[in-house]
Amino acid sequence: MPPPPNLFLGLELAVDQLRATLVDESLELVGVECVDFDSELAEYQTQGGIFTTPGEAYTTPVEMWIKGLDIILEKVSRNYDIARVKCIGGSAQHALVWWKSTTVPSLSSLDPHVPLVQHLSAAHFSLPNTPIAQDVSSHSQALTVEALVGGPDHMAARVGTASHPSILSAQILRVRETWPQEVYARTGRVQLASAFLGSLVAGKWLPMAEAEACASGMWSHTTGTWDEGILDFVGGSREDGRRVRGWLGDVDVGGGARRGGNVSRYLVERYGFDAETGVIPFTSDALAAYLSLAPGPSDAVVQFGPVDSLLAPAAHYLPTRLYSLYPHPAQDPGEKRRYIAVLTSRNADVPRALVRDMYTKSWSAFDRLVAIVPPGGSIGLDDKLFAFWHLQPDSHPFAHTKGIYRFETGIKVTEFRDLRANPRCLLESQVLSLRVKYARMRSTGVLASASPTPSLPATAHGAHAAALLAKSQAVSSIPTRSATHRPPPPVSAALGLAFDPYDAAPLPTRILATGAAANFPAMANLVCDVFNAPVFLPTSQLASASVGGAPHRNAPSAGCPGRAAVGSAYAARWVWGRERERELRERGAGGGAGAAGSGSFEDEVRRLWTKRWNSTGGSPMRASVYQGGSGTSTPYTRGGLPQRAPNALLEEDEEGDEDAMDARERERQMYGSRSGSGSASPGIIGSASGSAYGGYESPVHGGGTPTYEAPSYGGLTPSSSGGSLMSTSSSAMSVSTAYTSPDLAASLGGLLSPLSANGNGGNGSSTPTLGSGLIGANGTALAGTPTTPTPLTPVVPMATGDNELQAGLAKVAEPDADAFLAYAAIVPEYCRLEGMVVKGIV
């Protein structure tokens, strides 16, 4: 009998949950556990895992994280053989933990008979409630740091990123300037949440990874040291700057290829871990989710959430103010240095939730309203509508931009004449912003798919650093392509752009999307059309959206893994494989069957995917712990939405409720085991029966339930949503739970009240109040609108090829050349209006 497989644990400290994912040596999903902060730790009284306070501050209790770690490890040890775990990886949201200097405990000597939260209570932290990534209360301090350095170009050249409210330098400066002096004086150590979580698991102080240090706004990747000038300014003096340097500790520049230690004695004795279980450096949740997808050189990863992000592989260290640049969190020190370029937008879930409540009554209606409104909000070519929703201050170039701006025929208006255009114009603005930023970023030559450009070594300094600054300034300020690219075509120069909006060649070949907004068919199709690239979603996310009943929520449904936890488990497996290969070489045994390859992290992950795919006869990866069986997949196709006239009134479609399957049949469809009948082309979702994500074994009925082929309603596979719907309230507070986003009333800074009453700014056409439901073109509520919103029907997978299917991906949108050209024609005017908004001349 073969020995039981080794397991690898990935932890994810998200805003609203603490998640754990277990995979085996072939990266197959084995187990999932989570702790929901709001429901399971209700004594902390958080909403979406956070507190909202005036002044755009969003905080979370650190003690809640520690108690959550106790609970989740108890769940994992109770439900799985935890002694088989060989390595542990982890990730966390971007947040700081402020330890007191007088009570910093010895993590290696904790009593295993006492819960961790009793050892490390709120009394151990100088800031018991710490700011999180959504916090923008330190925006003024971020601008101060940037101005001190010499502007966004100099800032990016020195520390790899332009300033923004989440950087550590701004947050530390804000505590020193605004909090009582004793808070700053009693601090003895400052840790990022990722290093904090890793330290608790390892039982010793783990240094932050270099990718995390580059997000601090104080680390110089070119010199491999902390920037003393910024440290001195943040601390207030040279002496205090050295003190801040001591708080931050050392940085792990090893690339994440080696373990940082073993699991703590406390966890071994309390939960039953093997004492030799390794702990690798923990990283940020965004980078860990990126690792879970193992993107190729020409792919782009789009993560929707409270902060929208686009991540792309970068082959060269060429920092500019246009993007943030981080070292790859999983690479061997001996291989060529690789990086990840990141574009972000803070105005993401919050504006989407606000527009949902202002103009519709449900996410289902929101999605269909976007679908029936033509691109640009109008059929005509010269009367397109544009909207820019900047409810929170953002990084360059929107550091000084705040407000809601709408344009008709190039003229600023307080409200669109056709109110139904607002949802579509919002999503178009968000996606076009990422598309324009990506094109500008690619023109620098930084991306892996771009032409090679000489890059500076990690130890460059002096004259090299000066040359780097000059190059980054030139790239950021001159509106032309990099010299390593062909000259821009005449149309680009005529339009005054640094790129040709009609040229699809520089754009990503695939979009790998995650986050709740990607579950919306309208959003998936919009991203596909704007980027002219197919859109793929993880099958685990599709399963979560279909089975969990809440596709509009970022948190995965029960039994479905979080992407950052998956990426952390993959990284743990990669490090363990490399260690095993070295041991075999030292013993002269050569590489074994499970030994790591000699390529990059992505190469090794793809090798393991292919190996699992071949050994299982082409069986898709498990998308949920409730999934059972193996074999080919079910035919799922995406039909078009019903065509309606552009000026038609949008009404709630009640036929779906009349024709929908009853609750029992829908449950059996969701969990029915996949049969082996039917045939399909190898690697294509296209067999005659089963589930797109594999069969789901019902936890209620057990195995052996019949298989149902999902019928098509109106060209779309019906949603399997059966959970409770989020109620829509007339208050702004209710919107914060839609995407686990912050409190809108606090974040809008006074914009919400006048907007709800009289449009943008209190004058002009009337805008419906929050929760007013569906509206007609004249702003009046539609007759016959149901009071109970219908569920959102999430995206459904299309035919998907071998390469994606074995990676646990499913295609949800296919590009259309005509749609791409239609949006390409909009890009010049979008850029012109965006420039006016940034310059404050509207």
N, C-alpha and C positions, 0 to 999 in steps of 0.2 A: 504494500500500500504506500503510495507516494506521500512524503511529508506534507503537512499543510503549507500553503503558500505564505511567503513573507508579506507583511503589510506595511504600508507607509501612510502616515497621518499628516493631514494638512489642516491647519487652524486658520480661521479668518475672523478677525475682530472687525465687524462691520458697524455701521452707525446704529442699526436697530437690532442686531443679533450677533451672537457668537456662534460660529459654525465649525463643524468638524467633518472631514471627508476622509475615508479610508479607501485606498486602491491597492491592488496587488502588484506583482512584479511586471505584469503585462499592461499595467495602467487601467485594468478593468475596475469599474466601480464596485466596491464591496460594502461600504456602509456610509451612512449620513446621520448626523445628529446636529441639533441646534438648540440654542437657548434664546428665546425671544424676550428682550428686556422689558417691554411694556407689560406683557402678560405673565411671565414667569418670575419677574422681579418687580412686581407692581409697587412694592414698598418705596421704590425710588421715585415713583410718580413722573416718569418721563413720557414724552409723546414722540413716537418714532425713535426712541432711544436718546432724546436730547431735551434740554431745557432751552426755552427762548426767553430772552430778556431784552429790554429796551436798548437801543444803540446798536442793533444788528449783531448782537452777541449770541452765539449758539454754543452751549457747553454741555458736558456730560459728566456724570459722577464716576471717578476712577474706581471707587470701591465697588461699583456695580460690575465693572469688568472683572474684578478679582473674584467676586462671588459667582459670576457667570462661568469663569474658568473652573471653579470647584464643581459646578453642576454639570458642565458638559463632559468633564473628564470622568465624573461618576457615571454618566449615561454611557459613554464609550466603553468603560471597563465593565459595565453590567451587561452590555449587549454583544460585545465582541471579545475575542481572545487577545487582549491587549499585550500579552507577552510576545506575540508574533510581530509586533511593530518594530521595525529595524531602524527607522529614521523618521524624524519629525520636522516638518517645515511649517512656516506660518507667515501671515501677513496681517496688516492692520490698517485702519483708516489713518489719515494724516492728522495727528494730534500730539500734544506734548504732555508729559507727566512730570510734575514738579515735586520731587522728594524733599522732605525736610532734612536739614543737615544734622540735627541732633538725634534723629530716630531712624536713620537709614539702617535696616536690619541686615543681618548676615543671612543671605538666602540659602546658604549651604547647611545651616544648622536649625532649620525649622522642624518643629515637632510634628511627625506625620499623623499623630492621633488627633490633631486639632485642625479644623478647616482652615484653608489658606486665608480666608477673609478675616479670621480672628487674629491671624498673625499680622496682616497688613490692612488695617482699617483706614478710614478717612483721616484719622489723626496723624498718619505718617506722611501726609502730603501738604505742602504749603498752599497749593491750590486744589482743594478737594474736587471741584468741578472745573474741568479743563476745556479750553476752546477746541473745536473740531474744524474740519476743513471748510465747512459752510460758514464759519464765523468770518465776518468782514469788519469787525470792530477795530482791527489794527490797520485799516486801509491807510489812514493818514501817516502812521509810522512807516508803512511800506514805502510810501512816496518820499518820506524824509530820508530813508536809507538810500533809495535810488538817486535822489538829488545829491546826496553826499558823495556818492561814488562818481557822479558825473553824467547821469542819465541812463536810460535803458540800454543803450549800446555798450557803454562801459561796464554796466552791471552784468550784462550777459557775458561779456568777454572775461570778466573776473571770476564769476561764480556759475556760469552756464545757464542762467535764467534771468529774465527781467523780474522786477519786483511785483509781488502780489500779496494780498492780506494773509495768506497761509504760511508764508516763509517764516522760519524760526526767528530770524533776526528781528522782524517786525513784531512778532508776538512777545519776545523777550523785552524789546524796547517799550512796548505798551505796558507790560507789567511794571517795569521800573518807573515809568512816567505817571501812570494813573492809579495803580494799586497802592494800598498803604505800605509804608516803607518796611514794616516787619515781614510782609509777604516775601519781598525780595531778599531781605536780610537773612531770613531763616532757611532759604533754599540751599541745599547741599548737592543736588544732582538733578539734571534735566535729561529726560530720555524721550525719544520718539516712541509712539505707542507700539510700533513693531519691535524695537529693541526691548521695550518694557515687557511685552508678552513673551519674547524669547528668553529673557532673563528669568522670568518666573518658571518657565519650563526647564531651563538648564540649571537652575539653582545657583547661578553666578551672574555677574554683570557682563552682559554681552555687548560689544561695541555695535554701533549702528553700521549698516552696510553703506558702501560708498554711494550707491544709487540714492539712498535716503539722505545722506549728507549733502548731496548735490541739490536736494530740494530745500535745504535750510537757508540758502541765500548767504552762507558764510564759508562754504567750502570751495577751495580752488582746485579743480581737477587737473589743471595744467601743472601745478606745483606739488599736488598731493598733500597739501597742508590747509589748515584753517587760515582764512584771510584775517591777518592781525588788524588791519585798518578798520574793517567792519566790526570785528570783535571789540576793539577799543571804543568805537562810537556807540555800539549797543550797550556796553558796560558803563560808559560815562567817563572812563579814564583808562590809562594803560594798566594800572593795577586791577581795576575791575574787569578789564578785558581779559586778563589772564585768569581771573576768577570764572568768567563765563566759559573760557576754554576748558577749565577743569570740570565744570558742570557737564559739558558735552562729552568729554572722554575721548577715547581713541576711535578711529574709523577703520573698519575692515576693508582693505583694498584688494583682497584676494579674489574678488569676482564671484564669490558665493560657491566656489567649487569644492570647498572643504567644510567639514563640520566645525561648528564653533565650540562644541563640547558634547558631553553626554547628558542624558536626562537626569534630573536631580534625584538625590537620595530620597527626598520627600515624596516624589511621585512614584518612585520604585516601591517604597514601603507602603504607601497609602493606596495606590491604584493597581500595582502589579506589573509595571513596566519592567522590561529587561534592563539591567543596569548598564548594558552596552549599547542601548538605543541611542543613536546619534541625534543631535540637534543642529540644524544648519542655520545660517544667518537668515533672519526674517526680513521681509521687505514690505513695500506698500501694497495695498489691495489692488490698485490699478495695475501695477507691474506684474503682480501675481496672476491676475486675470489674463493679462497679455500672454504670460507663459503658458497658460492652460490651452491656448489656441495654437501655439507654435507657428506663428505666421511666417510666410515666405518673404523674400526680399521685396516683392512688388505688392504685397498685401497692405491693407490698412485696417486697424482694429478701432472700431467706433464703440465707445462705452457711453450709453445714455444713463442719466441718473440726476441727482441733485446738482452735479457738475458734469456737463457733457465733455468727453475727451476723445481725441483722435490720436492714436499711437501708431508710429511707423518705424520699421527698422532703419537705423542710420549706420552707415559704414565709416563716417568720418566725424571727428570732433571739430565742428565748425559752429560754435555758438553765436547766435544773433538774438536780437530782441523779438524776432518773429515767433519763436517757439522756445520750449524748455528742452534741455538735452541731458539725459541721464545715462550713466554706464549700464550696460546690460547686467541684470542681477544674477545671471547664471552663466558664467563663462570661465574658462580655465585661464590662469595668468599667463600661460605659454602661448595661447592663441592670439590672433590679431584682435585688437580691441574693437568691440562692437558697442553700439549705443542705441538708445531709443529716443526718438524725437516725439514730443508731446505737445499737442494743441489743446487748449481748454476753453470752456465757456461756463461761467458761473450762472448765467441766466438760462436755466435749462428746465428742470422739473417745475420750479415755482411759476414761471410764466405759463407753462402748459396747463398747470392746474388752475391758475387764475382765469385763463381764457375759457377753459372748460366750464367753470362756474358762471362766467359772465354771459356766455352765448349758447350753451347747451345745458342739458340736465344730467348727462351721463357720458362716460368715455365712449360708449357705443355710438351715441349721437355725434360726439366730437369727431370720431373716426370717419363716419359716413358723410358728415358735413365737409370734411377735407376732401373726400373722394369725389363729391359731385361738383365742387367748385373748380373751374378750369385753372390751369397753371397761371400764376401771376394774378389770380383773382378776377380775371377778365378774359373774354374771348379775343378782344382786339389786341393788336400788336403795339399800339402806342398809348394805351391807357392802363398799363399794368399797375397793380397796387403793391406797395411795400410797407412793411411794418418792422420796427426795431424796438424790442422790449429789453431795456436795460434797467432792471429793477434793483440790481446790486452792482456796486463798482467792481470792475474786472481788471485784469492785467492789460498791458499795452496791446492795442492803442486806446483802450476804453477806460483808462484809469480815471479820467475826469468826466466820464459820460454816465448820466443817470436820467432816466425818464422813459416815456413811451412816445414813439414818433411814428406817425402814419403819413404816407404820401400817396396822392392820386395825381396821375399825369405830371409827376415831378413836383407837385406843390404840396406843402405840408398841410394836413387837415387834422381836425380834432377827432374825427371819426369817419369811417368809410360810409359811403351812401348805402352800400349793401353790407349790412352787418354780418352776413353769413361768411364773408371773405376773411374775417379775422382769424379763425383757427388755421386755415391754410396758409395765410400770409405769415403767421407766426412760425409755423414749421418750416416754410420755405426760407425764411430769414435765418433760422438756426442752422439749417443744412447748408445753405449757400455760404454762410459765414465759414463753416468748416471747409467747404470746397475751395473758397478763395484763399483761406489761410494755407491749405495744403499746397495749392499751386505756387504760392509765393515761397513756401518752405522748400519745395522741390527745386525751384529756380536757383537756390543757393548751392546745390550740389551735395547737400548733406546726406540725402537718403541712400539707402543701400542699392536701390535700383538706378540711381543716377550714375553719370560717368565718373570714373575714379578721380578723386582730387587728393593731392598729398595732404596728409593729416599730421598734426603735431603729436609727438609721443606724450604719454601721460606725465612725463617728468620735465616737459619743456618749461622754460622760464626765461626771464631776462628779455633778450632781443626777440626770442621766439614769441613770448607773450605779447610784446609790442606789435609784432607782425600780425598776430592773431587778432588783436584789437583793430588794427587798421583794416584787415580783411573783412571782419564782421561789420564794421561801420560802412564800408563800401557796399557790401551786399545789402544791408538794411536800408540804405538811403537812395541808391540808384535804381530807378524803375526799369531795369533790364534784366535779362537772364544772365546767369553766370557764364563766364567765358568758356566753361567746359561744355556748354550746350550750344546747339546751333542757334544762330541769331533768330530773334523772334520774327515771325512772318509779318508782312506789311499790315495785316488786319490788326495785330496786337499793337503795333506802334500807333496806328490810326486811332485806336480806342483808348490810348493812354494807359495801357495795362502792362504789367511785367510778364504777362503770359498770354497765350492765345486761348480764349475761352472755348473756341470751337475745336481745339485739338485734344482728343481724348487720350492720345498716347502717353502723356506724362501722368495720367491719373492712375490710381490703383487698379490692378486687374481683378481683385476681389475685395469686398468689404465684409469683414467678420464683425458682426454686431452683437452686442449684449446690452442688457438693461431693459426695463419695462417698456419704454417707448418703442423699442424695436419689435415688440409684440403687436403693434398696431399695423394692420395691413397698409393703411395710407402712409405711415411713416416709412415702412420698409420699401414701398414702391417709390416714394419720393427720394430717398437716399439712393436707390438704384438708378433713377432717372438723372439725378443731378451729377452723380459720379460716373455714370455710364459703365457700371460694373455690377456683376451679380452680387446679391446680398445673401450671406449665409448666417444662420443662427445655430448655436449649440442645440443638439437634440434634447439635452437636459432642460434647457430653457423652454423649448416648445412643449415638452412634457409637463413642466411646471405650470405654464400658461393654460394648457388644456385641461389638466386634471385638477389643479388647485382652485379654480373658480375665481381667481383674482389676477388676470393677466396684466392689470395696470399697476401692480405692486412690484417693487424692485426685489423684495425678499422672495427667495424660491419657496415653492410649496413643500409640504412635508414629504420627505423621501427623495427630494431632488437636491443635488449639490449646488453650492455657490461656486462661481467660477474662480474666485480668488483662492478658495480652499482647495479646489482641484489643482490649480497651478502650484500651490505650495506643496501638495502631495507629490506632484510630478517632479518638482525640484528636489525633494527629499529622495525620491527614487533615483534621480540622476546622480546625486552625490554618492549615494550608497553603491550604485553600480560602478562608479569610477574607483571607489575604495576597494571594491571586490576585485576589479580588474588588476589593480596594483598589487594586491595580495597574491593573486594567481601568478602574475609575472615574477614576483619575488620568489615564489616557490618553484618557478620554472614549469608551471602547469599550463601556461598560455591562457588565452581568454576563454572563459566558459560560455555556456549557452546564454546565461543572463548577464554577461559582462557588458560594460558600456562600450560604445563605439568610440572611434577616435575623432569624430566630428563634433559639431557644436551641440548645445542643448537641444535646439530644434531638430537637428539631424537624429539625435538619439531618441527623442520622443517619436518622431516619425518612424524610425526603425522598429520601435516597440509596438506602435500602432499596426504596422504592416505585419509584424510577426504574429500578433494576436489575431488579426484579420485572416491570415492564412491558416492558422491553427484551428480556427473555429469555422472554417468553410465560408467565410464572407459574412459572418454574423455581425450586425451593427453593435456598437458599444452600448452598454446599459445606460439608459438615461435617468433611471430612478432605481432605488433599492427595491421597489415593488415590482420591477420588471422581471419576467421569467421567460424561459424558452429561448430558442434561437432559430434562425432561418432567414428567409427573404422578407422583404418589407411590403407594406401595403401600398396600393396605388393612391397617391394623393395628388390632386392637381388643383391649381388655383385658377378659378374662373374669374371673369371680369365682374365688377360690381354692376348692378343694373344701371343702364344709362338713363340719365334724366336731363331735362333742359337746364341750362345754366341758371336760369332765373326761377326754377321750380321751387316751391316751398318744400322744406325738409320736414317730414313728419315721422314720428316713431312708427316703425314697421311692426305691426302687431301680428302679421301673418306668421312670422317666425315662431311666435308663442303658440299659434294655433296648430302649426304643422310640426312642431318640435316633438321629439320622442319623449315619452314619459320618463320620470326620474329613474325608475329601475332599469329601463333599457339603456339610458345614458350611462348609468353606473357600470353596467355590464360591458358597454362599449369601451369605457375608459380602462377597465381592468381585465378585459377578456384575454385569455392566453392566445398567442399566435399559433395558428395551425400550420402544418408543413405543406398543405395543398397549394396548388398553383405553381406557376413558374415565373421567372423574371430574368431579365438580362443581368449578368453578373455586375454587382455593385450599383445597380440602379433601383431607386425606390419605384417599384412597378409590378409587384406580384398581385395575385388575385385576392389575397386575404391577409389579415393581420393588422399590426399597428405600425405607424411610421417610426415609432421609437422602440419597436419590439413589443412583445406581449406584456401586459401588466397583470400580475396575479392579484386578484382582489383580496385585500386583507379581511374582507367580510365573508365572501363566498368561498375563498380558497382557490386552489388550482382547478383546472378542468372545466372552466366556464366556457361556453360557446364563443366563437369568434364572430364579430359583426363587422361588416364592411360599412364604413361611414358613408351615408348617402349625401348627395349634394343638394343644398338649398340655395337657390339663386346664384349658382356658380361657386359657392364657397362651402367647404366642409363645415357642418354645424359645430359650434363651440361645445366643448365638454364641460364648460363652467357650470358648477353646481353650488358653489359656495355663496356666502352672503355677500350682497353688494354694498359698496360704500355709500352711505346716504349722503345726499347733497344738502348742505345747509346754506342759509343766507348769510352766515358769518364768514369772514375771511379765515377764521381759525380752523374751520373744517378742512380747508384745502391742504393743510400741512400733512394730513395723514394719507393723501392720495398717492404720493410717491415717497412717503417718509421724508417729506421736505420740511424746511423750517416754517415757522409761523409767518404767514403772509402779512398780517397786520403790522408786525414788527419790521419785516424786511422791506416793505414798500416805502417806509419813511414818509407817510403822508400822501402818497400817490393814490392810494386805493379809494379814499372817501370821495374826492372830487370826481374820480373816474367813474365811480358807480352812479353818481348822480347826474353829471352833465358831460360825460365824455372826458377827454384828456385835458385837464387844466380847468375844468369847470365851466367852459363856454363851448358853444357849438351844439351839434346834434346830441340827442339823448342816447345814453348807453344803458342797456338793461342792467338791473342790479344783480348781485350774485345770487345764483340759484333760481334765476327767472325762467329757466327752461329753454326750449327751442324757440327760435324767433324767425319771423319773416324778413323780407328785404327792407321793410319799413320800420323794423324794430319792435313790432307788436308780437305778442305771444301767439303761437299758432293754436287754432281751435282743435280740440280733440287730442291734444298732447297728453299721453298717459302720465299719471302722477308717479308711477313706479318705473324707473329706468330699466331697460333691458340689458342683459349682459353684453360685454364686449366680445365679439368673435375674434380671437387672435389669428395671426397668420398661420397658414398651413403649409407643410413642405411640398415642394415640387420634385420632379425627377432629379435625383442627385447622383453624381458619379462616385466611383470607387474612392478616389483620393480624399474627397470630403467625407464620405460616409464612414470610412474607417477611422477618421479623426473625430467622429461624433458631431459632424456638421450636417445641416440640411439647407438646401437652397430655398429661399422664400420669395425671391424677386429676380426677374430676368430683365436686363437692360433693353431699352428701345431707342434706336438711333434718333427717331423723330422727337421723342420726348427730351433726349439729351440736347439736341440742337435748340429746342424751344427754350430750355433753361440757359443754354449758352448765350442766347440772344438777350437774356435778362441780366446777365452778369455785369456788363459795363455800366448799366444804369444803377444796379445795386451798389457797385463800388463807388460810383459818384455820390449817391445819397449817403452811403455809409461814411464817406469822407466828410460830408457836410455835417453829419451828426457828431463825428469825432471832433471836428474843429469848432463845434458849438455855434455854427452860423445859421441854424434853423431854430 
